Amino acid sequence: LPSTVHTYKEKMKELSMLSLICSCFYTQPHPNTKYNFGDMEVKPINKRTSGQAFEVVLKPPSTDLTHDQPLSPKKKELSLEELQNQLEAAEDRRKSQEAQLLQQLAEKQHHRRIVLHRAIVDNCDFSRITERKLNQKMETCKENRNAHIAAVKERLREKELHAAKVRRNKELREELSG
């Protein structure tokens, strides 16, 4: 039974590939077409809306699969020395891979340190530049404020002079009219 299932799976693989190839050449199968593949017979069924449909009929196997030879070749028996050599080779490969992995990790860690150092330097540069710009803006604001205060004081002094002139003119008018 397991060999029949295996054979069936293999035939299904062949069928799907053959069906794909045939469908490229003949998009509409002939209604009476029947395909025979060794132990399998495939009959097309009326076309469905979702695509083509097939009926697969399995025939009893034509060959006897219960022969004396095993399906997979036997591995030869290894001596203790050969096994020991294989174990040592495997251990050497493991150590080599471990060394490579450690080297890669060390390189990545070194790269991370470089990137981190560069980020710290860039951050310091950015902070220094930002602080300098802020100080310049504060100086500009202070200068603008001082200029504004000076302008307001000048206008106030001019208004006081004008008010004094108006008072003096008023006093002169009163003296002349009175």
ABEGO torsion letter per residue (X at the ends): XAAAAAAAAAAAAAAAAAAAAAAAABABBBAABBBBBEABBBBBBBBBAAEBBBBBBBBBBABBABBABBABBBBBBBBAAAAAAAAAAAAAAAAAAAAAAAAAAAAAAAAAAAAAAAAAAAAAAAAAAAAAAAAAAAAAAAAAAAAAAAAAAAAAAAAAAAAAAAAAAAAAAAAAAX
